[in-house]
Amino acid sequence: MEKKNTRRGFTLIELLVVVLIIGILAAVAVPQYQKAVVKSRFAEAMVNLKSIGQADKACQLHKGTTCDFDDLDILPGGTKEDRTHIHTPYFVFYPSDIGYSGGIAAYAQYKPESICVCYMDNGKFSLATTDGCMGEDPSFNYEELLNITDDGSCHCC
C-alpha cells in the first residue's frame, strides 16, 4: 500500500497573496474612513453654528446690542472658557460679535488643522482654508469634501 501525501496548510505564496489583498483593501478603505470622520465632525459643527447664529440674531433683535454666549438660549456641548467662545473636542465656537463680523453670524475653528467654517447672515456657510495664520496646507480638499466654497468672506484668526 502506498501512503498518500496529503497537503496540510497553506503555501508561502498563498499567504503572501492574501496579505497583499488585505493591504490593498486597507489602503483604499482607511482614507475613505478618515474623510467620513472629518465630514461628520463638520456636519455636527455646522448644525451647532446654525443654532448659534440664529440664537445670536434673536438675542440681538431682542436686546438691540451685541450678545455673547451668556446671553444666548442655546449652546453646543463643550466647555465654556469664558463669555466669548466654547471649546468642544474638535472645534472652538464663536458668536458673531467676537473677532470678525462682516456678515458672519457665527464661526468655528477646526482645531486639528485650523480650518474655519462660518455661518453667514444670509443663511449660507463659508469656509476659510487659506488664511495667513493657517500654517501648512490642509490634508483634505475641504471645499470639495464639505461642498462649501472659500469665497473670502470667512476669517477666524
N, CA, C and O atoms as a GROMACS GRO file, in nm:
protein
  628
    1MET      N    1   0.081  -0.117   0.000
    1MET     CA    2   0.000   0.000   0.000
    1MET      C    3   0.086   0.124   0.000
    1MET      O    4   0.182   0.138   0.076
    2GLU      N    5   0.048   0.212  -0.087
    2GLU     CA    6   0.119   0.339  -0.094
    2GLU      C    7   0.056   0.440  -0.001
    2GLU      O    8  -0.066   0.450   0.011
    3LYS      N    9   0.142   0.515   0.065
    3LYS     CA   10   0.093   0.619   0.154
    3LYS      C   11   0.071   0.746   0.073
    3LYS      O   12   0.161   0.792   0.003
    4LYS      N   13  -0.048   0.802   0.084
    4LYS     CA   14  -0.082   0.922   0.010
    4LYS      C   15  -0.030   1.044   0.084
    4LYS      O   16  -0.052   1.059   0.205
    5ASN      N   17   0.039   1.132   0.012
    5ASN     CA   18   0.092   1.254   0.071
    5ASN      C   19  -0.016   1.361   0.068
    5ASN      O   20  -0.046   1.415  -0.038
    6THR      N   21  -0.074   1.392   0.183
    6THR     CA   22  -0.180   1.493   0.188
    6THR      C   23  -0.119   1.629   0.221
    6THR      O   24  -0.023   1.639   0.298
    7ARG      N   25  -0.176   1.729   0.164
    7ARG     CA   26  -0.127   1.864   0.184
    7ARG      C   27  -0.194   1.924   0.306
    7ARG      O   28  -0.316   1.917   0.320
    8ARG      N   29  -0.116   1.982   0.394
    8ARG     CA   30  -0.168   2.042   0.515
    8ARG      C   31  -0.120   2.186   0.521
    8ARG      O   32   0.000   2.212   0.510
    9GLY      N   33  -0.214   2.282   0.539
    9GLY     CA   34  -0.177   2.423   0.549
    9GLY      C   35  -0.168   2.491   0.414
    9GLY      O   36  -0.205   2.436   0.310
   10PHE      N   37  -0.117   2.615   0.419
   10PHE     CA   38  -0.106   2.697   0.300
   10PHE      C   39   0.041   2.717   0.265
   10PHE      O   40   0.129   2.710   0.350
   11THR      N   41   0.063   2.740   0.138
   11THR     CA   42   0.200   2.769   0.096
   11THR      C   43   0.231   2.915   0.125
   11THR      O   44   0.142   2.995   0.151
   12LEU      N   45   0.357   2.947   0.122
   12LEU     CA   46   0.401   3.083   0.147
   12LEU      C   47   0.343   3.179   0.042
   12LEU      O   48   0.304   3.291   0.076
   13ILE      N   49   0.336   3.138  -0.080
   13ILE     CA   50   0.282   3.222  -0.188
   13ILE      C   51   0.134   3.252  -0.161
   13ILE      O   52   0.091   3.366  -0.178
   14GLU      N   53   0.059   3.153  -0.121
   14GLU     CA   54  -0.083   3.174  -0.093
   14GLU      C   55  -0.102   3.275   0.021
   14GLU      O   56  -0.190   3.361   0.014
   15LEU      N   57  -0.022   3.263   0.126
   15LEU     CA   58  -0.030   3.356   0.237
   15LEU      C   59   0.009   3.498   0.195
   15LEU      O   60  -0.055   3.594   0.237
   16LEU      N   61   0.113   3.511   0.112
   16LEU     CA   62   0.154   3.643   0.064
   16LEU      C   63   0.046   3.708  -0.022
   16LEU      O   64   0.026   3.829  -0.015
   17VAL      N   65  -0.023   3.630  -0.103
   17VAL     CA   66  -0.130   3.684  -0.186
   17VAL      C   67  -0.244   3.736  -0.099
   17VAL      O   68  -0.299   3.843  -0.126
   18VAL      N   69  -0.280   3.662   0.005
   18VAL     CA   70  -0.386   3.705   0.095
   18VAL      C   71  -0.346   3.834   0.168
   18VAL      O   72  -0.426   3.926   0.179
   19VAL      N   73  -0.223   3.841   0.217
   19VAL     CA   74  -0.175   3.962   0.285
   19VAL      C   75  -0.174   4.080   0.189
   19VAL      O   76  -0.209   4.191   0.228
   20LEU      N   77  -0.134   4.058   0.065
   20LEU     CA   78  -0.132   4.164  -0.035
   20LEU      C   79  -0.273   4.215  -0.062
   20LEU      O   80  -0.294   4.336  -0.072
   21ILE      N   81  -0.370   4.128  -0.075
   21ILE     CA   82  -0.508   4.169  -0.100
   21ILE      C   83  -0.562   4.249   0.019
   21ILE      O   84  -0.628   4.351  -0.001
   22ILE      N   85  -0.534   4.205   0.140
   22ILE     CA   86  -0.579   4.279   0.258
   22ILE      C   87  -0.513   4.416   0.264
   22ILE      O   88  -0.578   4.514   0.300
   23GLY      N   89  -0.385   4.424   0.230
   23GLY     CA   90  -0.315   4.552   0.228
   23GLY      C   91  -0.374   4.648   0.127
   23GLY      O   92  -0.387   4.767   0.156
   24ILE      N   93  -0.409   4.600   0.010
   24ILE     CA   94  -0.469   4.686  -0.093
   24ILE      C   95  -0.606   4.736  -0.047
   24ILE      O   96  -0.638   4.854  -0.063
   25LEU      N   97  -0.686   4.648   0.011
   25LEU     CA   98  -0.817   4.690   0.061
   25LEU      C   99  -0.803   4.794   0.173
   25LEU      O  100  -0.880   4.890   0.178
   26ALA      N  101  -0.707   4.776   0.261
   26ALA     CA  102  -0.686   4.871   0.370
   26ALA      C  103  -0.638   5.006   0.316
   26ALA      O  104  -0.678   5.110   0.367
   27ALA      N  105  -0.554   5.004   0.213
   27ALA     CA  106  -0.505   5.129   0.155
   27ALA      C  107  -0.617   5.210   0.092
   27ALA      O  108  -0.609   5.333   0.086
   28VAL      N  109  -0.720   5.144   0.045
   28VAL     CA  110  -0.835   5.214  -0.013
   28VAL      C  111  -0.933   5.256   0.096
   28VAL      O  112  -0.989   5.365   0.090
   29ALA      N  113  -0.954   5.172   0.195
   29ALA     CA  114  -1.058   5.196   0.296
   29ALA      C  115  -1.019   5.302   0.400
   29ALA      O  116  -1.104   5.382   0.439
   30VAL      N  117  -0.895   5.306   0.443
   30VAL     CA  118  -0.855   5.398   0.551
   30VAL      C  119  -0.874   5.545   0.511
   30VAL      O  120  -0.932   5.620   0.590
   31PRO      N  121  -0.829   5.590   0.394
   31PRO     CA  122  -0.852   5.732   0.358
   31PRO      C  123  -1.001   5.766   0.346
   31PRO      O  124  -1.043   5.875   0.384
   32GLN      N  125  -1.080   5.674   0.296
   32GLN     CA  126  -1.224   5.700   0.286
   32GLN      C  127  -1.287   5.710   0.425
   32GLN      O  128  -1.377   5.792   0.447
   33TYR      N  129  -1.241   5.629   0.516
   33TYR     CA  130  -1.289   5.635   0.654
   33TYR      C  131  -1.252   5.769   0.718
   33TYR      O  132  -1.334   5.831   0.785
   34GLN      N  133  -1.128   5.813   0.696
   34GLN     CA  134  -1.085   5.941   0.752
   34GLN      C  135  -1.168   6.057   0.697
   34GLN      O  136  -1.204   6.148   0.772
   35LYS      N  137  -1.199   6.054   0.568
   35LYS     CA  138  -1.284   6.158   0.508
   35LYS      C  139  -1.423   6.156   0.571
   35LYS      O  140  -1.479   6.261   0.600
   36ALA      N  141  -1.478   6.037   0.591
   36ALA     CA  142  -1.612   6.026   0.650
   36ALA      C  143  -1.614   6.081   0.793
   36ALA      O  144  -1.710   6.145   0.834
   37VAL      N  145  -1.508   6.056   0.869
   37VAL     CA  146  -1.500   6.105   1.007
   37VAL      C  147  -1.495   6.258   1.007
   37VAL      O  148  -1.567   6.322   1.084
   38VAL      N  149  -1.410   6.317   0.923
   38VAL     CA  150  -1.398   6.463   0.917
   38VAL      C  151  -1.530   6.525   0.871
   38VAL      O  152  -1.574   6.626   0.925
   39LYS      N  153  -1.593   6.464   0.771
   39LYS     CA  154  -1.719   6.516   0.721
   39LYS      C  155  -1.827   6.514   0.829
   39LYS      O  156  -1.906   6.608   0.839
   40SER      N  157  -1.830   6.409   0.910
   40SER     CA  158  -1.931   6.402   1.017
   40SER      C  159  -1.902   6.505   1.126
   40SER      O  160  -1.995   6.561   1.184
   41ARG      N  161  -1.774   6.530   1.156
   41ARG     CA  162  -1.740   6.634   1.255
   41ARG      C  163  -1.787   6.770   1.208
   41ARG      O  164  -1.843   6.847   1.287
   42PHE      N  165  -1.765   6.801   1.081
   42PHE     CA  166  -1.807   6.930   1.027
   42PHE      C  167  -1.959   6.940   1.019
   42PHE      O  168  -2.014   7.048   1.037
   43ALA      N  169  -2.027   6.829   0.991
   43ALA     CA  170  -2.173   6.832   0.987
   43ALA      C  171  -2.229   6.869   1.123
   43ALA      O  172  -2.323   6.948   1.133
   44GLU      N  173  -2.173   6.811   1.229
   44GLU     CA  174  -2.216   6.845   1.364
   44GLU      C  175  -2.186   6.992   1.395
   44GLU      O  176  -2.268   7.062   1.454
   45ALA      N  177  -2.068   7.038   1.356
   45ALA     CA  178  -2.031   7.178   1.380
   45ALA      C  179  -2.122   7.274   1.305
   45ALA      O  180  -2.157   7.380   1.357
   46MET      N  181  -2.162   7.237   1.185
   46MET     CA  182  -2.248   7.325   1.105
   46MET      C  183  -2.387   7.335   1.167
   46MET      O  184  -2.448   7.441   1.163
   47VAL      N  185  -2.437   7.227   1.224
   47VAL     CA  186  -2.565   7.232   1.295
   47VAL      C  187  -2.553   7.326   1.415
   47VAL      O  188  -2.640   7.409   1.440
   48ASN      N  189  -2.443   7.311   1.490
   48ASN     CA  190  -2.421   7.399   1.606
   48ASN      C  191  -2.406   7.545   1.564
   48ASN      O  192  -2.459   7.634   1.629
   49LEU      N  193  -2.334   7.569   1.454
   49LEU     CA  194  -2.315   7.706   1.406
   49LEU      C  195  -2.447   7.771   1.367
   49LEU      O  196  -2.473   7.887   1.398
   50LYS      N  197  -2.530   7.694   1.298
   50LYS     CA  198  -2.660   7.748   1.257
   50LYS      C  199  -2.744   7.783   1.380
   50LYS      O  200  -2.809   7.888   1.383
   51SER      N  201  -2.742   7.697   1.481
   51SER     CA  202  -2.816   7.723   1.604
   51SER      C  203  -2.761   7.847   1.676
   51SER      O  204  -2.838   7.932   1.721
   52ILE      N  205  -2.628   7.856   1.684
   52ILE     CA  206  -2.566   7.972   1.749
   52ILE      C  207  -2.598   8.100   1.673
   52ILE      O  208  -2.634   8.201   1.733
   53GLY      N  209  -2.586   8.095   1.541
   53GLY     CA  210  -2.614   8.213   1.458
   53GLY      C  211  -2.757   8.260   1.472
   53GLY      O  212  -2.782   8.381   1.483
   54GLN      N  213  -2.851   8.166   1.470
   54GLN     CA  214  -2.992   8.204   1.483
   54GLN      C  215  -3.023   8.256   1.624
   54GLN      O  216  -3.098   8.352   1.639
   55ALA      N  217  -2.967   8.193   1.725
   55ALA     CA  218  -2.988   8.240   1.862
   55ALA      C  219  -2.925   8.377   1.883
   55ALA      O  220  -2.980   8.462   1.952
   56ASP      N  221  -2.807   8.398   1.822
   56ASP     CA  222  -2.740   8.527   1.833
   56ASP      C  223  -2.822   8.636   1.766
   56ASP      O  224  -2.835   8.747   1.818
   57LYS      N  225  -2.878   8.605   1.650
   57LYS     CA  226  -2.961   8.702   1.578
   57LYS      C  227  -3.086   8.737   1.659
   57LYS      O  228  -3.123   8.854   1.668
   58ALA      N  229  -3.150   8.634   1.718
   58ALA     CA  230  -3.269   8.659   1.801
   58ALA      C  231  -3.232   8.743   1.924
   58ALA      O  232  -3.307   8.832   1.963
   59CYS      N  233  -3.118   8.714   1.984
   59CYS     CA  234  -3.073   8.789   2.101
   59CYS      C  235  -3.046   8.936   2.065
   59CYS      O  236  -3.083   9.027   2.139
   60GLN      N  237  -2.981   8.957   1.951
   60GLN     CA  238  -2.951   9.094   1.908
   60GLN      C  239  -3.079   9.172   1.879
   60GLN      O  240  -3.088   9.292   1.908
   61LEU      N  241  -3.178   9.104   1.819
   61LEU     CA  242  -3.305   9.172   1.793
   61LEU      C  243  -3.376   9.206   1.923
   61LEU      O  244  -3.439   9.311   1.934
   62HIS      N  245  -3.366   9.119   2.020
   62HIS     CA  246  -3.432   9.141   2.149
   62HIS      C  247  -3.361   9.250   2.231
   62HIS      O  248  -3.427   9.338   2.286
   63LYS      N  249  -3.228   9.242   2.240
   63LYS     CA  250  -3.152   9.335   2.323
   63LYS      C  251  -3.121   9.467   2.253
   63LYS      O  252  -3.108   9.571   2.317
   64GLY      N  253  -3.110   9.462   2.121
   64GLY     CA  254  -3.073   9.581   2.047
   64GLY      C  255  -2.923   9.608   2.050
   64GLY      O  256  -2.879   9.716   2.010
   65THR      N  257  -2.845   9.512   2.095
   65THR     CA  258  -2.699   9.526   2.102
   65THR      C  259  -2.636   9.389   2.079
   65THR      O  260  -2.707   9.290   2.061
   66THR      N  261  -2.503   9.382   2.081
   66THR     CA  262  -2.436   9.255   2.058
   66THR      C  263  -2.456   9.161   2.177
   66THR      O  264  -2.482   9.204   2.290
   67CYS      N  265  -2.445   9.032   2.150
   67CYS     CA  266  -2.467   8.930   2.252
   67CYS      C  267  -2.343   8.842   2.262
   67CYS      O  268  -2.267   8.828   2.166
   68ASP      N  269  -2.324   8.782   2.378
   68ASP     CA  270  -2.220   8.681   2.393
   68ASP      C  271  -2.287   8.551   2.438
   68ASP      O  272  -2.409   8.545   2.448
   69PHE      N  273  -2.208   8.448   2.464
   69PHE     CA  274  -2.266   8.317   2.494
   69PHE      C  275  -2.350   8.316   2.621
   69PHE      O  276  -2.440   8.232   2.634
   70ASP      N  277  -2.324   8.406   2.715
   70ASP     CA  278  -2.407   8.411   2.836
   70ASP      C  279  -2.550   8.457   2.804
   70ASP      O  280  -2.643   8.426   2.877
   71ASP      N  281  -2.566   8.531   2.694
   71ASP     CA  282  -2.698   8.584   2.657
   71ASP      C  283  -2.778   8.487   2.569
   71ASP      O  284  -2.899   8.503   2.556
   72LEU      N  285  -2.712   8.389   2.509
   72LEU     CA  286  -2.780   8.301   2.414
   72LEU      C  287  -2.859   8.193   2.485
   72LEU      O  288  -2.824   8.150   2.595
   73ASP      N  289  -2.968   8.151   2.420
   73ASP     CA  290  -3.053   8.046   2.476
   73ASP      C  291  -3.002   7.907   2.443
   73ASP      O  292  -3.050   7.809   2.501
   74ILE      N  293  -2.906   7.895   2.354
   74ILE     CA  294  -2.860   7.764   2.310
   74ILE      C  295  -2.709   7.762   2.305
   74ILE      O  296  -2.646   7.859   2.263
   75LEU      N  297  -2.650   7.653   2.348
   75LEU     CA  298  -2.505   7.636   2.346
   75LEU      C  299  -2.472   7.496   2.297
   75LEU      O  300  -2.542   7.401   2.333
   76PRO      N  301  -2.367   7.480   2.216
   76PRO     CA  302  -2.323   7.346   2.181
   76PRO      C  303  -2.258   7.280   2.302
   76PRO      O  304  -2.215   7.348   2.395
   77GLY      N  305  -2.250   7.149   2.301
   77GLY     CA  306  -2.182   7.080   2.410
   77GLY      C  307  -2.035   7.118   2.413
   77GLY      O  308  -1.978   7.150   2.309
   78GLY      N  309  -1.975   7.114   2.527
   78GLY     CA  310  -1.834   7.151   2.539
   78GLY      C  311  -1.814   7.235   2.664
   78GLY      O  312  -1.904   7.246   2.748
   79THR      N  313  -1.698   7.294   2.675
   79THR     CA  314  -1.668   7.376   2.791
   79THR      C  315  -1.661   7.522   2.750
   79THR      O  316  -1.598   7.557   2.650
   80LYS      N  317  -1.725   7.605   2.828
   80LYS     CA  318  -1.724   7.748   2.802
   80LYS      C  319  -1.606   7.808   2.877
   80LYS      O  320  -1.608   7.816   3.000
   81GLU      N  321  -1.504   7.848   2.803
   81GLU     CA  322  -1.383   7.903   2.864
   81GLU      C  323  -1.412   8.041   2.923
   81GLU      O  324  -1.363   8.074   3.032
   82ASP      N  325  -1.488   8.118   2.854
   82ASP     CA  326  -1.530   8.249   2.900
   82ASP      C  327  -1.657   8.286   2.825
   82ASP      O  328  -1.721   8.199   2.766
   83ARG      N  329  -1.694   8.411   2.827
   83ARG     CA  330  -1.819   8.452   2.761
   83ARG      C  331  -1.806   8.457   2.609
   83ARG      O  332  -1.906   8.475   2.540
   84THR      N  333  -1.685   8.442   2.556
   84THR     CA  334  -1.664   8.465   2.414
   84THR      C  335  -1.654   8.340   2.327
   84THR      O  336  -1.677   8.348   2.207
   85HIS      N  337  -1.621   8.226   2.384
   85HIS     CA  338  -1.606   8.108   2.300
   85HIS      C  339  -1.629   7.979   2.378
   85HIS      O  340  -1.621   7.976   2.501
   86ILE      N  341  -1.657   7.873   2.303
   86ILE     CA  342  -1.682   7.741   2.361
   86ILE      C  343  -1.591   7.641   2.293
   86ILE      O  344  -1.579   7.638   2.170
   87HIS      N  345  -1.526   7.558   2.374
   87HIS     CA  346  -1.438   7.452   2.322
   87HIS      C  347  -1.512   7.319   2.322
   87HIS      O  348  -1.570   7.279   2.423
   88THR      N  349  -1.509   7.250   2.210
   88THR     CA  350  -1.550   7.111   2.200
   88THR      C  351  -1.424   7.032   2.164
   88THR      O  352  -1.320   7.093   2.141
   89PRO      N  353  -1.430   6.901   2.158
   89PRO     CA  354  -1.307   6.828   2.128
   89PRO      C  355  -1.240   6.867   1.996
   89PRO      O  356  -1.117   6.860   1.986
   90TYR      N  357  -1.317   6.908   1.896
   90TYR     CA  358  -1.258   6.936   1.766
   90TYR      C  359  -1.277   7.080   1.718
   90TYR      O  360  -1.216   7.119   1.618
   91PHE      N  361  -1.360   7.159   1.785
   91PHE     CA  362  -1.390   7.293   1.738
   91PHE      C  363  -1.388   7.394   1.852
   91PHE      O  364  -1.405   7.359   1.969
   92VAL      N  365  -1.366   7.520   1.815
   92VAL     CA  366  -1.386   7.633   1.905
   92VAL      C  367  -1.493   7.719   1.837
   92VAL      O  368  -1.474   7.763   1.723
   93PHE      N  369  -1.604   7.744   1.907
   93PHE     CA  370  -1.716   7.820   1.852
   93PHE      C  371  -1.715   7.963   1.904
   93PHE      O  372  -1.683   7.988   2.020
   94TYR      N  373  -1.751   8.056   1.814
   94TYR     CA  374  -1.758   8.199   1.848
   94TYR      C  375  -1.888   8.257   1.794
   94TYR      O  376  -1.930   8.221   1.684
   95PRO      N  377  -1.955   8.347   1.869
   95PRO     CA  378  -2.068   8.420   1.810
   95PRO      C  379  -2.014   8.533   1.722
   95PRO      O  380  -1.894   8.556   1.718
   96SER      N  381  -2.102   8.602   1.654
   96SER     CA  382  -2.059   8.699   1.553
   96SER      C  383  -1.990   8.822   1.609
   96SER      O  384  -1.906   8.881   1.540
   97ASP      N  385  -2.019   8.863   1.730
   97ASP     CA  386  -1.964   8.989   1.780
   97ASP      C  387  -1.820   8.977   1.827
   97ASP      O  388  -1.758   9.078   1.860
   98ILE      N  389  -1.766   8.857   1.830
   98ILE     CA  390  -1.628   8.838   1.871
   98ILE      C  391  -1.543   8.822   1.745
   98ILE      O  392  -1.579   8.745   1.656
   99GLY      N  393  -1.433   8.892   1.736
   99GLY     CA  394  -1.346   8.880   1.620
   99GLY      C  395  -1.405   8.951   1.500
   99GLY      O  396  -1.451   9.065   1.510
  100TYR      N  397  -1.404   8.884   1.386
  100TYR     CA  398  -1.453   8.942   1.261
  100TYR      C  399  -1.605   8.937   1.258
  100TYR      O  400  -1.665   8.850   1.320
  101SER      N  401  -1.666   9.030   1.187
  101SER     CA  402  -1.809   9.016   1.163
  101SER      C  403  -1.830   9.022   1.012
  101SER      O  404  -1.807   8.921   0.946
  102GLY      N  405  -1.872   9.132   0.956
  102GLY     CA  406  -1.887   9.144   0.812
  102GLY      C  407  -1.980   9.040   0.751
  102GLY      O  408  -1.943   8.976   0.653
  103GLY      N  409  -2.098   9.022   0.807
  103GLY     CA  410  -2.193   8.926   0.755
  103GLY      C  411  -2.182   8.788   0.818
  103GLY      O  412  -2.258   8.699   0.780
  104ILE      N  413  -2.092   8.768   0.911
  104ILE     CA  414  -2.076   8.638   0.976
  104ILE      C  415  -2.166   8.634   1.099
  104ILE      O  416  -2.156   8.719   1.187
  105ALA      N  417  -2.256   8.535   1.104
  105ALA     CA  418  -2.345   8.519   1.219
  105ALA      C  419  -2.276   8.443   1.332
  105ALA      O  420  -2.296   8.473   1.449
  106ALA      N  421  -2.194   8.344   1.296
  106ALA     CA  422  -2.118   8.266   1.394
  106ALA      C  423  -2.009   8.191   1.316
  106ALA      O  424  -2.023   8.167   1.196
  107TYR      N  425  -1.903   8.156   1.385
  107TYR     CA  426  -1.798   8.078   1.318
  107TYR      C  427  -1.730   7.984   1.415
  107TYR      O  428  -1.738   7.999   1.537
  108ALA      N  429  -1.663   7.884   1.356
  108ALA     CA  430  -1.593   7.783   1.436
  108ALA      C  431  -1.461   7.750   1.371
  108ALA      O  432  -1.450   7.748   1.248
  109GLN      N  433  -1.362   7.724   1.454
  109GLN     CA  434  -1.229   7.686   1.405
  109GLN      C  435  -1.208   7.538   1.435
  109GLN      O  436  -1.224   7.493   1.548
  110TYR      N  437  -1.171   7.462   1.331
  110TYR     CA  438  -1.142   7.320   1.344
  110TYR      C  439  -1.001   7.306   1.401
  110TYR      O  440  -0.904   7.342   1.334
  111LYS      N  441  -0.988   7.254   1.520
  111LYS     CA  442  -0.860   7.252   1.591
  111LYS      C  443  -0.750   7.172   1.522
  111LYS      O  444  -0.637   7.221   1.516
  112PRO      N  445  -0.777   7.052   1.470
  112PRO     CA  446  -0.665   6.975   1.413
  112PRO      C  447  -0.593   7.043   1.297
  112PRO      O  448  -0.473   7.024   1.280
  113GLU      N  449  -0.665   7.123   1.217
  113GLU     CA  450  -0.600   7.185   1.102
  113GLU      C  451  -0.625   7.334   1.089
  113GLU      O  452  -0.587   7.394   0.988
  114SER      N  453  -0.686   7.395   1.185
  114SER     CA  454  -0.715   7.539   1.183
  114SER      C  455  -0.796   7.581   1.061
  114SER      O  456  -0.776   7.690   1.008
  115ILE      N  457  -0.886   7.497   1.018
  115ILE     CA  458  -0.981   7.532   0.913
  115ILE      C  459  -1.099   7.599   0.981
  115ILE      O  460  -1.141   7.556   1.088
  116CYS      N  461  -1.154   7.704   0.921
  116CYS     CA  462  -1.267   7.774   0.980
  116CYS      C  463  -1.390   7.759   0.892
  116CYS      O  464  -1.381   7.763   0.769
  117VAL      N  465  -1.503   7.742   0.956
  117VAL     CA  466  -1.631   7.740   0.887
  117VAL      C  467  -1.718   7.849   0.950
  117VAL      O  468  -1.727   7.860   1.072
  118CYS      N  469  -1.782   7.928   0.864
  118CYS     CA  470  -1.863   8.040   0.910
  118CYS      C  471  -2.007   8.022   0.866
  118CYS      O  472  -2.036   7.976   0.755
  119TYR      N  473  -2.098   8.058   0.955
  119TYR     CA  474  -2.239   8.065   0.921
  119TYR      C  475  -2.269   8.212   0.896
  119TYR      O  476  -2.257   8.296   0.985
  120MET      N  477  -2.308   8.243   0.773
  120MET     CA  478  -2.324   8.381   0.731
  120MET      C  479  -2.466   8.431   0.762
  120MET      O  480  -2.558   8.352   0.780
  121ASP      N  481  -2.481   8.564   0.767
  121ASP     CA  482  -2.612   8.624   0.792
  121ASP      C  483  -2.716   8.584   0.687
  121ASP      O  484  -2.836   8.584   0.715
  122ASN      N  485  -2.670   8.551   0.567
  122ASN     CA  486  -2.763   8.512   0.461
  122ASN      C  487  -2.805   8.365   0.470
  122ASN      O  488  -2.878   8.316   0.384
  123GLY      N  489  -2.760   8.294   0.575
  123GLY     CA  490  -2.800   8.155   0.594
  123GLY      C  491  -2.712   8.053   0.525
  123GLY      O  492  -2.741   7.933   0.530
  124LYS      N  493  -2.605   8.097   0.460
  124LYS     CA  494  -2.514   8.005   0.392
  124LYS      C  495  -2.388   7.987   0.474
  124LYS      O  496  -2.359   8.063   0.566
  125PHE      N  497  -2.313   7.884   0.438
  125PHE     CA  498  -2.186   7.857   0.505
  125PHE      C  499  -2.072   7.896   0.414
  125PHE      O  500  -2.082   7.888   0.292
  126SER      N  501  -1.963   7.939   0.475
  126SER     CA  502  -1.842   7.973   0.402
  126SER      C  503  -1.725   7.908   0.474
  126SER      O  504  -1.733   7.877   0.593
  127LEU      N  505  -1.617   7.888   0.401
  127LEU     CA  506  -1.502   7.817   0.454
  127LEU      C  507  -1.378   7.905   0.443
  127LEU      O  508  -1.366   7.981   0.347
  128ALA      N  509  -1.288   7.896   0.538
  128ALA     CA  510  -1.158   7.964   0.531
  128ALA      C  511  -1.050   7.858   0.540
  128ALA      O  512  -1.029   7.798   0.645
  129THR      N  513  -0.983   7.836   0.429
  129THR     CA  514  -0.878   7.734   0.426
  129THR      C  515  -0.741   7.793   0.397
  129THR      O  516  -0.640   7.723   0.410
  130THR      N  517  -0.734   7.920   0.360
  130THR     CA  518  -0.606   7.976   0.316
  130THR      C  519  -0.571   8.106   0.385
  130THR      O  520  -0.501   8.189   0.326
  131ASP      N  521  -0.616   8.127   0.509
  131ASP     CA  522  -0.577   8.248   0.582
  131ASP      C  523  -0.427   8.246   0.608
  131ASP      O  524  -0.366   8.139   0.609
  132GLY      N  525  -0.368   8.361   0.628
  132GLY     CA  526  -0.226   8.370   0.655
  132GLY      C  527  -0.186   8.302   0.785
  132GLY      O  528  -0.069   8.266   0.801
  133CYS      N  529  -0.279   8.283   0.877
  133CYS     CA  530  -0.246   8.223   1.007
  133CYS      C  531  -0.260   8.071   1.008
  133CYS      O  532  -0.233   8.008   1.110
  134MET      N  533  -0.302   8.014   0.899
  134MET     CA  534  -0.334   7.872   0.898
  134MET      C  535  -0.212   7.780   0.900
  134MET      O  536  -0.223   7.665   0.943
  135GLY      N  537  -0.098   7.827   0.857
  135GLY     CA  538   0.020   7.741   0.858
  135GLY      C  539   0.025   7.653   0.736
  135GLY      O  540   0.012   7.701   0.624
  136GLU      N  541   0.045   7.523   0.758
  136GLU     CA  542   0.063   7.431   0.646
  136GLU      C  543  -0.067   7.401   0.573
  136GLU      O  544  -0.176   7.429   0.622
  137ASP      N  545  -0.052   7.342   0.454
  137ASP     CA  546  -0.168   7.309   0.372
  137ASP      C  547  -0.254   7.204   0.440
  137ASP      O  548  -0.201   7.115   0.507
  138PRO      N  549  -0.387   7.214   0.425
  138PRO     CA  550  -0.475   7.114   0.488
  138PRO      C  551  -0.458   6.977   0.424
  138PRO      O  552  -0.414   6.965   0.309
  139SER      N  553  -0.492   6.874   0.499
  139SER     CA  554  -0.474   6.736   0.449
  139SER      C  555  -0.585   6.692   0.354
  139SER      O  556  -0.569   6.592   0.285
  140PHE      N  557  -0.696   6.764   0.350
  140PHE     CA  558  -0.806   6.733   0.259
  140PHE      C  559  -0.841   6.856   0.178
  140PHE      O  560  -0.806   6.968   0.216
  141ASN      N  561  -0.909   6.835   0.068
  141ASN     CA  562  -0.969   6.945  -0.004
  141ASN      C  563  -1.106   6.969   0.061
  141ASN      O  564  -1.205   6.908   0.021
  142TYR      N  565  -1.109   7.056   0.161
  142TYR     CA  566  -1.230   7.076   0.240
  142TYR      C  567  -1.344   7.134   0.160
  142TYR      O  568  -1.461   7.104   0.187
  143GLU      N  569  -1.314   7.216   0.060
  143GLU     CA  570  -1.420   7.271  -0.024
  143GLU      C  571  -1.496   7.159  -0.094
  143GLU      O  572  -1.619   7.159  -0.097
  144GLU      N  573  -1.423   7.065  -0.149
  144GLU     CA  574  -1.485   6.953  -0.218
  144GLU      C  575  -1.550   6.856  -0.120
  144GLU      O  576  -1.660   6.807  -0.144
  145LEU      N  577  -1.482   6.828  -0.009
  145LEU     CA  578  -1.533   6.732   0.089
  145LEU      C  579  -1.664   6.779   0.150
  145LEU      O  580  -1.756   6.699   0.169
  146LEU      N  581  -1.674   6.908   0.182
  146LEU     CA  582  -1.792   6.962   0.250
  146LEU      C  583  -1.890   7.031   0.157
  146LEU      O  584  -2.000   7.069   0.198
  147ASN      N  585  -1.850   7.048   0.032
  147ASN     CA  586  -1.931   7.118  -0.068
  147ASN      C  587  -1.962   7.261  -0.022
  147ASN      O  588  -2.075   7.309  -0.032
  148ILE      N  589  -1.858   7.328   0.029
  148ILE     CA  590  -1.866   7.467   0.072
  148ILE      C  591  -1.750   7.541   0.007
  148ILE      O  592  -1.639   7.488  -0.001
  149THR      N  593  -1.774   7.662  -0.039
  149THR     CA  594  -1.667   7.736  -0.105
  149THR      C  595  -1.593   7.828  -0.008
  149THR      O  596  -1.647   7.873   0.092
  150ASP      N  597  -1.468   7.854  -0.042
  150ASP     CA  598  -1.386   7.954   0.029
  150ASP      C  599  -1.399   8.083  -0.052
  150ASP      O  600  -1.318   8.111  -0.140
  151ASP      N  601  -1.503   8.162  -0.021
  151ASP     CA  602  -1.530   8.282  -0.101
  151ASP      C  603  -1.463   8.407  -0.046
  151ASP      O  604  -1.487   8.517  -0.095
  152GLY      N  605  -1.379   8.391   0.056
  152GLY     CA  606  -1.305   8.503   0.111
  152GLY      C  607  -1.378   8.580   0.219
  152GLY      O  608  -1.322   8.673   0.277
  153SER      N  609  -1.503   8.543   0.248
  153SER     CA  610  -1.579   8.617   0.349
  153SER      C  611  -1.563   8.558   0.490
  153SER      O  612  -1.607   8.620   0.587
  154CYS      N  613  -1.503   8.443   0.501
  154CYS     CA  614  -1.487   8.377   0.631
  154CYS      C  615  -1.343   8.392   0.678
  154CYS      O  616  -1.250   8.359   0.605
  155HIS      N  617  -1.325   8.441   0.800
  155HIS     CA  618  -1.193   8.457   0.862
  155HIS      C  619  -1.207   8.416   1.007
  155HIS      O  620  -1.313   8.434   1.067
  156CYS      N  621  -1.100   8.362   1.065
  156CYS     CA  622  -1.113   8.330   1.207
  156CYS      C  623  -0.985   8.343   1.287
  156CYS      O  624  -0.979   8.293   1.399
  157CYS      N  625  -0.884   8.407   1.235
  157CYS     CA  626  -0.764   8.422   1.318
  157CYS      C  627  -0.718   8.567   1.320
  157CYS      O  628  -0.619   8.599   1.384
   0.00000   0.00000   0.00000
